[in-house]
């Protein structure tokens, strides 16, 4: 099973990158041990800690000719990974 879906590239997470913390969107069933192993294997770095957050999907409402259509965005899980001192991950090297 692939644990990491994609890295988080937001303004808030970019400010954490300077402190050695990186964000990822991961699969809902992934645990901290699996996330740590996946990041270490994929990026070749040493991970000190992993914090996870389950994010509830937002409610969305659209007004159409057929009436009001209500739904939800899907739930997802975020992981904030703290690396060892002096190590970095460069997400933009392959672009």
N, CA, C and O atoms as a GROMACS GRO file, in nm:
protein
  380
    1UNK      N    1   0.085  -0.119   0.000
    1UNK     CA    2   0.000   0.000   0.000
    1UNK      C    3   0.088   0.124   0.000
    1UNK      O    4   0.184   0.133   0.077
    2UNK      N    5   0.057   0.218  -0.086
    2UNK     CA    6   0.128   0.344  -0.090
    2UNK      C    7   0.072   0.434   0.020
    2UNK      O    8  -0.049   0.457   0.025
    3UNK      N    9   0.158   0.484   0.107
    3UNK     CA   10   0.114   0.560   0.225
    3UNK      C   11   0.097   0.708   0.193
    3UNK      O   12  -0.004   0.767   0.230
    4UNK      N   13   0.194   0.768   0.126
    4UNK     CA   14   0.192   0.912   0.097
    4UNK      C   15   0.115   0.939  -0.032
    4UNK      O   16   0.142   0.876  -0.134
    5UNK      N   17   0.021   1.033  -0.027
    5UNK     CA   18  -0.050   1.074  -0.149
    5UNK      C   19   0.024   1.187  -0.217
    5UNK      O   20   0.059   1.176  -0.335
    6UNK      N   21   0.047   1.298  -0.145
    6UNK     CA   22   0.117   1.412  -0.203
    6UNK      C   23   0.166   1.504  -0.092
    6UNK      O   24   0.112   1.502   0.018
    7UNK      N   25   0.270   1.584  -0.122
    7UNK     CA   26   0.316   1.680  -0.021
    7UNK      C   27   0.222   1.800  -0.014
    7UNK      O   28   0.158   1.835  -0.114
    8UNK      N   29   0.213   1.861   0.103
    8UNK     CA   30   0.133   1.982   0.121
    8UNK      C   31   0.219   2.103   0.086
    8UNK      O   32   0.327   2.121   0.142
    9UNK      N   33   0.171   2.184  -0.006
    9UNK     CA   34   0.241   2.306  -0.045
    9UNK      C   35   0.146   2.422  -0.016
    9UNK      O   36   0.075   2.468  -0.106
   10UNK      N   37   0.145   2.467   0.108
   10UNK     CA   38   0.062   2.581   0.147
   10UNK      C   39   0.151   2.684   0.214
   10UNK      O   40   0.266   2.657   0.248
   11UNK      N   41   0.097   2.802   0.233
   11UNK     CA   42   0.175   2.909   0.296
   11UNK      C   43   0.211   2.873   0.439
   11UNK      O   44   0.322   2.900   0.484
   12UNK      N   45   0.118   2.814   0.511
   12UNK     CA   46   0.141   2.778   0.651
   12UNK      C   47   0.248   2.669   0.662
   12UNK      O   48   0.338   2.678   0.746
   13UNK      N   49   0.239   2.566   0.577
   13UNK     CA   50   0.337   2.458   0.582
   13UNK      C   51   0.473   2.506   0.532
   13UNK      O   52   0.576   2.461   0.581
   14UNK      N   53   0.474   2.597   0.435
   14UNK     CA   54   0.601   2.651   0.385
   14UNK      C   55   0.676   2.726   0.495
   14UNK      O   56   0.799   2.724   0.498
   15UNK      N   57   0.603   2.792   0.584
   15UNK     CA   58   0.670   2.859   0.696
   15UNK      C   59   0.725   2.757   0.796
   15UNK      O   60   0.824   2.783   0.863
   16UNK      N   61   0.661   2.641   0.806
   16UNK     CA   62   0.712   2.534   0.894
   16UNK      C   63   0.836   2.467   0.835
   16UNK      O   64   0.917   2.411   0.909
   17UNK      N   65   0.850   2.471   0.700
   17UNK     CA   66   0.966   2.409   0.635
   17UNK      C   67   1.097   2.467   0.686
   17UNK      O   68   1.197   2.396   0.693
   18UNK      N   69   1.097   2.594   0.723
   18UNK     CA   70   1.219   2.658   0.775
   18UNK      C   71   1.259   2.599   0.910
   18UNK      O   72   1.376   2.605   0.949
   19UNK      N   73   1.162   2.542   0.982
   19UNK     CA   74   1.189   2.481   1.113
   19UNK      C   75   1.216   2.331   1.102
   19UNK      O   76   1.234   2.264   1.204
   20UNK      N   77   1.219   2.278   0.979
   20UNK     CA   78   1.245   2.135   0.960
   20UNK      C   79   1.121   2.049   0.965
   20UNK      O   80   1.130   1.929   0.987
   21UNK      N   81   1.003   2.109   0.945
   21UNK     CA   82   0.877   2.034   0.946
   21UNK      C   83   0.816   2.038   0.806
   21UNK      O   84   0.814   2.143   0.742
   22UNK      N   85   0.766   1.925   0.761
   22UNK     CA   86   0.709   1.912   0.627
   22UNK      C   87   0.573   1.845   0.636
   22UNK      O   88   0.552   1.757   0.720
   23UNK      N   89   0.480   1.886   0.550
   23UNK     CA   90   0.344   1.834   0.553
   23UNK      C   91   0.316   1.744   0.435
   23UNK      O   92   0.364   1.767   0.324
   24UNK      N   93   0.237   1.640   0.459
   24UNK     CA   94   0.196   1.546   0.356
   24UNK      C   95   0.049   1.512   0.375
   24UNK      O   96  -0.001   1.510   0.487
   25UNK      N   97  -0.019   1.484   0.263
   25UNK     CA   98  -0.151   1.424   0.269
   25UNK      C   99  -0.129   1.274   0.256
   25UNK      O  100  -0.064   1.228   0.162
   26UNK      N  101  -0.184   1.196   0.350
   26UNK     CA  102  -0.161   1.052   0.355
   26UNK      C  103  -0.296   0.980   0.351
   26UNK      O  104  -0.401   1.041   0.366
   27UNK      N  105  -0.290   0.848   0.331
   27UNK     CA  106  -0.412   0.768   0.332
   27UNK      C  107  -0.471   0.762   0.472
   27UNK      O  108  -0.397   0.763   0.570
   28UNK      N  109  -0.602   0.756   0.481
   28UNK     CA  110  -0.673   0.764   0.609
   28UNK      C  111  -0.634   0.652   0.705
   28UNK      O  112  -0.636   0.672   0.827
   29UNK      N  113  -0.600   0.534   0.655
   29UNK     CA  114  -0.569   0.420   0.742
   29UNK      C  115  -0.421   0.414   0.780
   29UNK      O  116  -0.382   0.327   0.857
   30UNK      N  117  -0.339   0.505   0.727
   30UNK     CA  118  -0.194   0.502   0.756
   30UNK      C  119  -0.169   0.545   0.900
   30UNK      O  120  -0.232   0.639   0.949
   31UNK      N  121  -0.076   0.477   0.967
   31UNK     CA  122  -0.040   0.516   1.103
   31UNK      C  123   0.096   0.585   1.103
   31UNK      O  124   0.161   0.594   0.999
   32UNK      N  125   0.139   0.633   1.218
   32UNK     CA  126   0.261   0.714   1.228
   32UNK      C  127   0.386   0.633   1.191
   32UNK      O  128   0.478   0.688   1.130
   33UNK      N  129   0.389   0.506   1.227
   33UNK     CA  130   0.506   0.422   1.196
   33UNK      C  131   0.519   0.404   1.046
   33UNK      O  132   0.630   0.413   0.992
   34UNK      N  133   0.408   0.378   0.976
   34UNK     CA  134   0.410   0.362   0.831
   34UNK      C  135   0.450   0.492   0.761
   34UNK      O  136   0.524   0.490   0.664
   35UNK      N  137   0.399   0.606   0.811
   35UNK     CA  138   0.431   0.736   0.752
   35UNK      C  139   0.580   0.764   0.767
   35UNK      O  140   0.645   0.809   0.672
   36UNK      N  141   0.635   0.739   0.885
   36UNK     CA  142   0.777   0.761   0.910
   36UNK      C  143   0.862   0.677   0.816
   36UNK      O  144   0.958   0.728   0.758
   37UNK      N  145   0.829   0.550   0.801
   37UNK     CA  146   0.906   0.461   0.715
   37UNK      C  147   0.898   0.504   0.568
   37UNK      O  148   0.997   0.496   0.496
   38UNK      N  149   0.780   0.549   0.525
   38UNK     CA  150   0.762   0.590   0.386
   38UNK      C  151   0.842   0.716   0.353
   38UNK      O  152   0.902   0.724   0.246
   39UNK      N  153   0.843   0.813   0.444
   39UNK     CA  154   0.918   0.937   0.420
   39UNK      C  155   1.068   0.910   0.420
   39UNK      O  156   1.140   0.962   0.336
   40UNK      N  157   1.114   0.828   0.514
   40UNK     CA  158   1.257   0.795   0.519
   40UNK      C  159   1.301   0.721   0.394
   40UNK      O  160   1.410   0.746   0.343
   41UNK      N  161   1.218   0.631   0.344
   41UNK     CA  162   1.253   0.554   0.224
   41UNK      C  163   1.249   0.640   0.099
   41UNK      O  164   1.338   0.632   0.014
   42UNK      N  165   1.146   0.722   0.085
   42UNK     CA  166   1.127   0.800  -0.037
   42UNK      C  167   1.225   0.915  -0.051
   42UNK      O  168   1.276   0.941  -0.160
   43UNK      N  169   1.253   0.985   0.060
   43UNK     CA  170   1.337   1.105   0.053
   43UNK      C  171   1.477   1.085   0.112
   43UNK      O  172   1.560   1.175   0.099
   44UNK      N  173   1.506   0.972   0.175
   44UNK     CA  174   1.638   0.945   0.229
   44UNK      C  175   1.679   1.037   0.343
   44UNK      O  176   1.793   1.083   0.348
   45UNK      N  177   1.586   1.064   0.435
   45UNK     CA  178   1.612   1.152   0.549
   45UNK      C  179   1.580   1.077   0.677
   45UNK      O  180   1.518   0.971   0.674
   46UNK      N  181   1.622   1.134   0.791
   46UNK     CA  182   1.589   1.077   0.922
   46UNK      C  183   1.474   1.156   0.982
   46UNK      O  184   1.482   1.278   0.996
   47UNK      N  185   1.366   1.086   1.019
   47UNK     CA  186   1.247   1.149   1.075
   47UNK      C  187   1.251   1.136   1.226
   47UNK      O  188   1.270   1.027   1.280
   48UNK      N  189   1.234   1.249   1.296
   48UNK     CA  190   1.231   1.247   1.442
   48UNK      C  191   1.092   1.219   1.496
   48UNK      O  192   1.076   1.138   1.587
   49UNK      N  193   0.989   1.287   1.439
   49UNK     CA  194   0.853   1.266   1.490
   49UNK      C  195   0.752   1.287   1.379
   49UNK      O  196   0.780   1.351   1.277
   50UNK      N  197   0.632   1.233   1.401
   50UNK     CA  198   0.522   1.246   1.307
   50UNK      C  199   0.396   1.284   1.385
   50UNK      O  200   0.360   1.217   1.482
   51UNK      N  201   0.331   1.392   1.343
   51UNK     CA  202   0.202   1.432   1.399
   51UNK      C  203   0.097   1.417   1.291
   51UNK      O  204   0.120   1.456   1.176
   52UNK      N  205  -0.019   1.360   1.325
   52UNK     CA  206  -0.124   1.338   1.226
   52UNK      C  207  -0.250   1.415   1.264
   52UNK      O  208  -0.278   1.437   1.382
   53UNK      N  209  -0.325   1.456   1.162
   53UNK     CA  210  -0.449   1.531   1.180
   53UNK      C  211  -0.553   1.473   1.085
   53UNK      O  212  -0.528   1.462   0.964
   54UNK      N  213  -0.670   1.434   1.138
   54UNK     CA  214  -0.781   1.394   1.052
   54UNK      C  215  -0.865   1.517   1.023
   54UNK      O  216  -0.915   1.583   1.114
   55UNK      N  217  -0.880   1.549   0.894
   55UNK     CA  218  -0.949   1.671   0.853
   55UNK      C  219  -1.085   1.632   0.796
   55UNK      O  220  -1.094   1.550   0.704
   56UNK      N  221  -1.191   1.691   0.851
   56UNK     CA  222  -1.326   1.665   0.802
   56UNK      C  223  -1.349   1.743   0.674
   56UNK      O  224  -1.307   1.857   0.662
   57UNK      N  225  -1.417   1.680   0.578
   57UNK     CA  226  -1.448   1.747   0.453
   57UNK      C  227  -1.554   1.854   0.474
   57UNK      O  228  -1.644   1.839   0.558
   58UNK      N  229  -1.544   1.963   0.398
   58UNK     CA  230  -1.639   2.074   0.411
   58UNK      C  231  -1.772   2.039   0.346
   58UNK      O  232  -1.778   1.962   0.251
   59UNK      N  233  -1.880   2.098   0.398
   59UNK     CA  234  -2.011   2.088   0.335
   59UNK      C  235  -2.017   2.186   0.219
   59UNK      O  236  -1.971   2.300   0.231
   60UNK      N  237  -2.073   2.143   0.108
   60UNK     CA  238  -2.085   2.227  -0.010
   60UNK      C  239  -2.231   2.229  -0.056
   60UNK      O  240  -2.298   2.125  -0.054
   61UNK      N  241  -2.279   2.346  -0.097
   61UNK     CA  242  -2.416   2.361  -0.146
   61UNK      C  243  -2.411   2.437  -0.278
   61UNK      O  244  -2.345   2.540  -0.288
   62UNK      N  245  -2.481   2.383  -0.380
   62UNK     CA  246  -2.490   2.452  -0.509
   62UNK      C  247  -2.636   2.478  -0.540
   62UNK      O  248  -2.723   2.397  -0.509
   63UNK      N  249  -2.662   2.590  -0.601
   63UNK     CA  250  -2.796   2.625  -0.643
   63UNK      C  251  -2.804   2.606  -0.794
   63UNK      O  252  -2.735   2.676  -0.869
   64UNK      N  253  -2.887   2.510  -0.840
   64UNK     CA  254  -2.897   2.479  -0.982
   64UNK      C  255  -3.041   2.495  -1.027
   64UNK      O  256  -3.129   2.526  -0.947
   65UNK      N  257  -3.064   2.474  -1.157
   65UNK     CA  258  -3.200   2.482  -1.210
   65UNK      C  259  -3.290   2.376  -1.148
   65UNK      O  260  -3.410   2.398  -1.130
   66UNK      N  261  -3.232   2.261  -1.114
   66UNK     CA  262  -3.309   2.152  -1.054
   66UNK      C  263  -3.333   2.174  -0.905
   66UNK      O  264  -3.406   2.097  -0.844
   67UNK      N  265  -3.274   2.276  -0.847
   67UNK     CA  266  -3.292   2.304  -0.704
   67UNK      C  267  -3.159   2.306  -0.632
   67UNK      O  268  -3.053   2.322  -0.694
   68UNK      N  269  -3.165   2.290  -0.503
   68UNK     CA  270  -3.045   2.295  -0.420
   68UNK      C  271  -2.982   2.156  -0.415
   68UNK      O  272  -3.049   2.057  -0.386
   69UNK      N  273  -2.853   2.150  -0.445
   69UNK     CA  274  -2.778   2.025  -0.439
   69UNK      C  275  -2.677   2.038  -0.326
   69UNK      O  276  -2.590   2.126  -0.329
   70UNK      N  277  -2.687   1.952  -0.226
   70UNK     CA  278  -2.598   1.956  -0.110
   70UNK      C  279  -2.508   1.834  -0.112
   70UNK      O  280  -2.550   1.726  -0.152
   71UNK      N  281  -2.384   1.852  -0.068
   71UNK     CA  282  -2.289   1.741  -0.063
   71UNK      C  283  -2.175   1.775   0.029
   71UNK      O  284  -2.177   1.876   0.100
   72UNK      N  285  -2.074   1.688   0.028
   72UNK     CA  286  -1.955   1.707   0.112
   72UNK      C  287  -1.830   1.678   0.032
   72UNK      O  288  -1.830   1.595  -0.059
   73UNK      N  289  -1.723   1.748   0.067
   73UNK     CA  290  -1.590   1.713   0.017
   73UNK      C  291  -1.544   1.591   0.097
   73UNK      O  292  -1.591   1.571   0.209
   74UNK      N  293  -1.454   1.510   0.043
   74UNK     CA  294  -1.410   1.392   0.118
   74UNK      C  295  -1.320   1.428   0.236
   74UNK      O  296  -1.250   1.529   0.234
   75UNK      N  297  -1.323   1.343   0.339
   75UNK     CA  298  -1.232   1.357   0.453
   75UNK      C  299  -1.093   1.315   0.410
   75UNK      O  300  -1.077   1.234   0.319
   76UNK      N  301  -0.990   1.371   0.476
   76UNK     CA  302  -0.854   1.330   0.447
   76UNK      C  303  -0.768   1.342   0.572
   76UNK      O  304  -0.811   1.397   0.673
   77UNK      N  305  -0.647   1.290   0.563
   77UNK     CA  306  -0.556   1.288   0.677
   77UNK      C  307  -0.428   1.360   0.639
   77UNK      O  308  -0.372   1.336   0.532
   78UNK      N  309  -0.381   1.449   0.728
   78UNK     CA  310  -0.256   1.520   0.708
   78UNK      C  311  -0.153   1.468   0.807
   78UNK      O  312  -0.186   1.426   0.918
   79UNK      N  313  -0.026   1.472   0.765
   79UNK     CA  314   0.084   1.435   0.854
   79UNK      C  315   0.187   1.547   0.850
   79UNK      O  316   0.228   1.591   0.743
   80UNK      N  317   0.228   1.593   0.968
   80UNK     CA  318   0.336   1.690   0.981
   80UNK      C  319   0.458   1.613   1.031
   80UNK      O  320   0.457   1.560   1.142
   81UNK      N  321   0.563   1.608   0.949
   81UNK     CA  322   0.682   1.528   0.976
   81UNK      C  323   0.795   1.621   1.018
   81UNK      O  324   0.826   1.716   0.947
   82UNK      N  325   0.857   1.594   1.132
   82UNK     CA  326   0.972   1.670   1.179
   82UNK      C  327   1.099   1.591   1.148
   82UNK      O  328   1.113   1.476   1.187
   83UNK      N  329   1.192   1.655   1.076
   83UNK     CA  330   1.316   1.589   1.037
   83UNK      C  331   1.426   1.616   1.140
   83UNK      O  332   1.414   1.705   1.224
   84UNK      N  333   1.532   1.536   1.131
   84UNK     CA  334   1.648   1.556   1.217
   84UNK      C  335   1.714   1.688   1.183
   84UNK      O  336   1.696   1.741   1.073
   85UNK      N  337   1.790   1.742   1.275
   85UNK     CA  338   1.855   1.872   1.260
   85UNK      C  339   1.946   1.874   1.136
   85UNK      O  340   2.029   1.785   1.118
   86UNK      N  341   1.928   1.975   1.052
   86UNK     CA  342   2.013   1.994   0.935
   86UNK      C  343   1.969   1.922   0.809
   86UNK      O  344   2.033   1.937   0.705
   87UNK      N  345   1.862   1.843   0.815
   87UNK     CA  346   1.814   1.772   0.697
   87UNK      C  347   1.699   1.847   0.633
   87UNK      O  348   1.617   1.908   0.702
   88UNK      N  349   1.692   1.842   0.499
   88UNK     CA  350   1.586   1.912   0.426
   88UNK      C  351   1.532   1.820   0.316
   88UNK      O  352   1.598   1.727   0.271
   89UNK      N  353   1.409   1.850   0.274
   89UNK     CA  354   1.346   1.785   0.160
   89UNK      C  355   1.320   1.894   0.056
   89UNK      O  356   1.261   1.998   0.087
   90UNK      N  357   1.366   1.871  -0.068
   90UNK     CA  358   1.346   1.968  -0.175
   90UNK      C  359   1.238   1.915  -0.269
   90UNK      O  360   1.264   1.828  -0.352
   91UNK      N  361   1.115   1.969  -0.256
   91UNK     CA  362   1.004   1.924  -0.339
   91UNK      C  363   1.016   1.978  -0.482
   91UNK      O  364   0.957   1.921  -0.574
   92UNK      N  365   1.089   2.085  -0.502
   92UNK     CA  366   1.094   2.153  -0.632
   92UNK      C  367   1.209   2.108  -0.719
   92UNK      O  368   1.228   2.165  -0.826
   93UNK      N  369   1.288   2.009  -0.678
   93UNK     CA  370   1.404   1.967  -0.756
   93UNK      C  371   1.364   1.898  -0.886
   93UNK      O  372   1.439   1.904  -0.984
   94UNK      N  373   1.248   1.831  -0.891
   94UNK     CA  374   1.206   1.758  -1.011
   94UNK      C  375   1.122   1.842  -1.106
   94UNK      O  376   1.084   1.793  -1.212
   95UNK      N  377   1.093   1.966  -1.071
   95UNK     CA  378   1.006   2.050  -1.153
   95UNK      C  379   1.084   2.112  -1.266
   95UNK      O  380   1.028   2.186  -1.346
   0.00000   0.00000   0.00000
